[in-house]
């Protein structure tokens, strides 16, 4: 079946979305969050006469959920995309939605208002075609993916689907896997004393230095160890270090935040146990060494079989629209797709082509958004019928 997308609708919608400031307030305090963009998406869907709800999450945080109800007896498919963006520090004109050389520029153009525009255009195509599908087609525009994923966490409690397409940017390739992450907080305890009284003071910062040296070795071992075919090796970094109170005072406490990127097959419990072994080793070498570790946050990695039905459906639709079968790729970061999959939906990631996500010059290729909309519509028609 061929599908026709209203290209002017796609372009106008994409520009409208980029021009709305939806910076996540958890990243930039005082930012407007998702309420304005959520209302825009809600209004677009209601103009299409699609059953739509604006779900309030508090303090301007909202999800938008719309359903084209099927006739029954078919499988349901969710289009999922996030409405929030990161900040705009250093950007010249972040909400211009300027078009140059077939590219549209602005914060969120690639990540991921391109996906939202394509989702809306796909829904419009299905509605305008008057095709009646057996299964439901669901559009979920969610809050907070760029921080704590409160939107998708709330969504999966009330909305279920057999399969999902998350329209994060993939350059029109099919993303089958992404990394997870664990955040650990490690604290060393010292003893405060005058800086001249070495016999009384214990330097928590120097003790943390021993841990950092061991973590550096451990990081190299991770890169040399087991690798995932799409994601490569796991990794770690220490983005935050804090210790000491004043000059001329032995620091009684030092803390670090350790971020561990994970690949499928790794568990947070095993990772924490391995880090605890490092601390135990250092404690055995110095009776004054005192360190503790706690798990602050865990997001699991995700992967889907290339032989799953939804992957094959998207491959076929992309082949029809693009004239080629997309490559299989992995993402080195975490995405909401893992939460959706945990709710029982077979989930694939497929989105537009662009560059500059989270940087000072972000853009999306306009033609790729048109192609994405066609592929989404065709995938829904094939899967839900």
C-alpha positions in Angstrom: 0.0 0.0 0.0 1.2 3.5 -0.8 0.8 6.3 1.6 0.8 10.1 0.9 2.1 12.5 3.4 1.1 16.2 3.4 4.6 17.6 3.2 3.6 21.2 4.0 1.9 19.9 7.1 5.1 18.1 8.1 7.2 21.2 7.6 4.9 23.6 9.3 4.4 21.3 12.3 8.2 20.8 12.6 8.8 24.5 12.6 6.0 25.2 15.1 7.4 22.6 17.4 11.0 23.9 17.3 9.7 27.4 17.9 8.2 26.3 21.2 10.6 26.5 24.1 10.2 23.1 25.9 13.5 23.1 27.9 13.4 20.6 30.7 13.3 22.6 34.0 15.2 19.9 35.8 18.2 20.7 33.6 17.7 24.5 33.5 15.7 25.8 36.5 12.9 28.1 35.5 12.4 26.7 32.0 8.9 26.3 30.8 8.7 22.4 30.5 6.2 20.7 28.3 2.8 22.4 28.9 2.8 24.7 25.9 4.1 22.1 23.4 1.8 19.5 24.9 -1.2 21.8 24.3 0.0 22.3 20.7 0.1 18.6 20.1 -3.2 18.0 21.8 -4.9 20.7 19.6 -3.4 19.2 16.4 -4.7 15.7 17.3 -8.2 17.0 18.3 -8.4 18.9 14.9 -8.0 15.4 13.4 -10.8 14.2 15.6 -8.5 11.7 17.3 -9.4 10.8 20.9 -6.7 12.7 22.9 -5.9 13.3 26.6 -3.5 15.7 28.2 -2.2 14.0 31.3 -0.9 16.3 34.0 2.2 15.2 35.9 2.6 18.4 38.0 4.3 21.8 37.7 3.8 22.2 33.9 4.9 18.6 33.2 2.5 16.8 30.9 2.1 13.8 28.6 -0.2 13.7 25.5 -1.8 10.4 24.7 -4.0 9.9 21.6 -5.6 6.7 20.3 -7.0 5.7 16.9 -9.2 2.9 18.1 -9.1 -0.3 16.0 -12.0 -2.5 15.0 -10.7 -5.3 17.2 -8.7 -8.5 16.7 -5.5 -6.7 15.8 -2.2 -5.7 17.4 -1.7 -2.2 18.9 1.3 0.0 18.0 2.6 3.0 19.9 4.5 5.9 18.4 6.5 7.4 21.2 8.6 10.6 21.4 9.6 13.1 24.1 8.7 16.8 24.1 11.4 18.1 26.4 14.8 19.4 25.3 18.1 20.2 26.8 19.2 23.8 27.3 20.3 26.4 24.8 23.5 27.9 26.3 25.7 29.2 23.5 23.1 28.9 20.7 22.7 31.9 18.5 19.0 31.6 17.8 17.7 28.3 19.3 14.1 28.7 18.4 14.3 30.1 14.9 13.5 26.9 13.0 15.5 28.5 10.2 15.8 26.5 7.0 19.0 26.4 5.1 20.1 23.9 2.4 17.4 21.4 3.1 18.1 21.4 6.9 16.0 22.9 9.7 17.9 24.4 12.6 17.1 24.9 16.3 17.0 23.2 19.7 15.2 20.0 19.4 15.1 19.9 15.6 16.9 16.5 15.7 16.3 15.5 19.3 13.4 15.0 18.9 10.8 17.3 17.5 11.5 15.8 14.1 10.1 12.5 15.5 7.1 14.3 17.0 6.3 16.0 13.7 6.6 12.7 11.8 4.3 11.0 14.4 1.6 13.7 14.0 1.9 13.5 10.2 1.6 9.7 10.3 -1.5 9.9 12.4 -3.0 12.5 10.1 -2.3 10.3 7.1 -4.0 7.3 8.7 -7.1 9.4 9.6 -7.3 11.1 6.2 -7.0 7.8 4.4 -10.1 6.4 6.2 -8.4 3.1 6.5 -9.9 1.0 9.3 -7.3 -1.0 11.2 -8.0 -3.9 13.5 -5.5 -2.8 16.2 -5.2 0.6 18.0 -2.6 3.1 16.9 -1.4 5.2 19.8 0.6 8.4 19.9 2.4 9.2 23.1 4.3 12.5 23.5 6.0 12.3 26.8 7.8 14.6 29.3 11.2 14.5 30.9 13.2 11.9 28.8 16.2 14.2 29.0 16.3 13.9 32.8 14.3 11.4 34.9 11.8 10.0 32.4 8.8 10.7 34.6 6.6 10.9 31.5 7.2 7.4 30.2 7.2 6.0 33.7 3.7 7.4 34.1 2.7 6.4 30.6 3.4 2.7 30.9 1.3 2.4 34.0 -1.8 3.4 32.1 -1.1 2.7 28.4 -0.1 -0.7 27.0 0.7 -1.7 23.4 1.9 -4.8 21.6 4.8 -2.9 19.9 6.3 0.6 19.9 8.4 2.7 17.6 10.4 5.3 19.5 11.3 8.1 17.1 14.6 9.1 18.5 17.1 10.2 15.8 18.8 7.3 14.0 19.6 8.7 10.6 16.9 6.5 9.2 18.7 3.4 10.3 17.1 0.9 12.7 18.4 1.0 16.3 18.1 -2.4 18.0 20.0 -1.7 21.2 21.1 1.0 23.5 23.3 1.2 26.6 22.0 1.5 30.2 23.7 3.3 33.0 24.2 3.1 36.8 25.1 6.0 39.0 27.0 5.3 42.2 28.0 7.6 44.9 31.3 6.8 46.7 32.3 8.6 49.9 35.6 8.4 51.7 35.7 9.5 55.4 38.7 11.2 56.9 39.3 13.2 60.1 39.2 17.0 60.3 42.3 18.6 61.8 44.5 21.6 61.5 46.5 21.4 58.3 49.8 21.3 60.2 48.7 18.4 62.5 49.4 15.4 60.3 49.4 13.1 63.3 45.7 13.9 63.9 44.2 14.5 60.4 43.1 11.9 57.9 42.9 13.3 54.3 39.6 12.0 52.7 40.7 13.5 49.4 43.9 11.5 49.2 42.0 8.4 50.1 39.6 9.1 47.2 42.6 9.5 45.0 43.5 5.9 45.6 40.0 4.9 44.5 40.3 7.1 41.4 43.6 5.4 40.5 41.9 2.0 40.8 38.9 3.1 38.7 41.3 4.3 36.0 42.7 0.7 35.8 39.2 -0.7 35.9 38.1 1.5 33.1 40.9 0.2 30.8 39.9 -3.4 31.7 36.3 -2.7 30.7 37.4 -1.5 27.3 39.5 -4.7 26.8 36.7 -7.0 27.9 33.4 -8.3 26.6 31.9 -6.2 23.8 28.4 -6.0 22.4 28.2 -6.3 18.5 26.2 -3.0 18.2 27.2 -1.1 21.4 30.9 -2.0 21.9 32.3 -2.1 25.4 30.9 -0.8 28.7 32.6 2.2 30.2 32.8 4.5 33.3 33.4 8.1 34.1 33.6 10.2 37.2 31.8 13.5 36.3 31.6 15.0 39.8 34.2 15.2 42.7 33.6 17.1 45.9 35.9 17.2 49.0 37.1 19.5 51.7 35.7 22.6 53.5 38.6 25.1 53.9 42.2 25.7 53.2 44.5 24.5 56.0 42.0 21.9 57.2 42.2 18.2 56.6 39.1 17.2 54.7 36.9 14.8 56.6 34.8 13.8 53.6 35.2 13.4 49.9 32.5 12.2 47.5 32.4 11.2 43.8 29.6 10.4 41.4 30.5 7.5 39.3 28.6 6.8 36.1 28.9 3.3 34.7 27.5 2.7 31.1 26.2 -0.8 30.8 25.6 -3.3 27.9 23.0 -6.1 27.8 23.8 -8.9 30.2 25.3 -6.7 32.9 23.4 -6.1 36.2 23.7 -3.2 38.6 24.2 -5.6 41.5 27.2 -7.3 40.0 28.7 -4.0 39.1 28.3 -2.6 42.6 29.8 -5.8 44.0 32.8 -5.3 41.7 33.3 -1.8 42.9 33.0 -2.9 46.5 35.8 -5.3 45.9 38.0 -2.3 45.0 37.1 -0.6 48.2 37.7 -3.8 50.2 41.2 -4.2 48.7 42.1 -0.6 49.6 40.8 -1.0 53.1 42.9 -4.1 53.6 46.0 -2.1 52.7 45.4 0.8 55.1 43.4 0.4 58.4 42.6 4.2 58.3 40.9 3.9 54.9 37.1 4.2 55.2 34.9 4.3 52.1 31.2 3.5 51.3 29.3 3.1 48.1 25.6 3.4 47.3 23.5 3.0 44.2 21.8 6.3 43.3 20.1 5.4 40.0 19.8 2.5 37.5 18.5 2.4 34.0 18.8 -0.9 32.2 20.3 -1.4 28.7 18.0 -2.6 26.0 18.0 -4.7 22.9 15.5 -6.3 20.6 16.0 -9.3 18.2 16.4 -8.3 14.6 14.0 -11.1 13.8 11.1 -9.6 15.8 7.9 -8.8 14.0 8.0 -5.0 14.5 11.6 -4.8 13.3 10.6 -6.7 10.1 7.6 -4.4 9.7 9.7 -1.2 9.9 12.4 -2.7 7.7 9.8 -3.5 5.0 8.2 -0.1 5.2 11.6 1.7 5.1 12.6 -0.4 2.1 9.5 0.6 0.3 10.0 4.3 1.1 13.8 4.6 0.9 14.6 2.0 -1.7 17.0 0.3 0.6 17.0 -1.8 3.8 18.3 0.2 6.7 21.3 -0.9 8.6 21.1 -2.1 12.2 22.8 0.2 14.7 23.1 0.7 18.5 23.0 3.9 20.6 25.7 4.6 23.3 23.2 6.5 25.5 20.0 5.5 27.3 16.5 6.1 26.0 12.9 5.7 27.1 12.6 2.6 24.9 13.9 0.4 27.8 10.9 1.4 30.0 8.4 0.8 27.2 9.9 -2.6 26.5 9.7 -3.4 30.2 5.9 -2.8 30.0 5.6 -5.6 27.5 5.9 -3.8 24.1 8.3 -5.0 21.5 10.2 -1.7 20.9 12.3 -0.5 18.0 14.0 2.9 17.6 13.8 4.7 14.3 14.1 8.4 13.5 15.3 11.2 11.3 18.7 12.2 10.0 20.5 15.2 11.5 23.3 16.3 13.8 24.2 18.4 16.7 22.0 17.0 19.4 22.8 18.7 22.8 25.3 21.0 21.0 25.2 24.7 19.9 24.1 23.9 16.3 21.4 21.3 16.0 19.7 20.5 12.7 17.5 17.9 11.0 17.4 17.0 7.4 13.8 17.9 6.3 13.5 15.2 3.7 14.3 12.5 6.3 11.4 13.8 8.4 9.1 13.4 5.4 10.4 9.9 4.8 10.1 9.0 8.5 6.4 10.1 8.5 5.7 7.8 5.5 7.5 4.9 7.1 5.6 5.3 10.4 2.2 5.4 8.6 3.0 2.4 6.5 4.3 0.5 9.5 1.2 1.2 11.5 -1.1 0.1 8.6 0.8 -3.1 8.1 1.2 -4.0 11.8 -2.2 -3.1 13.0 -4.2 -4.7 10.2 
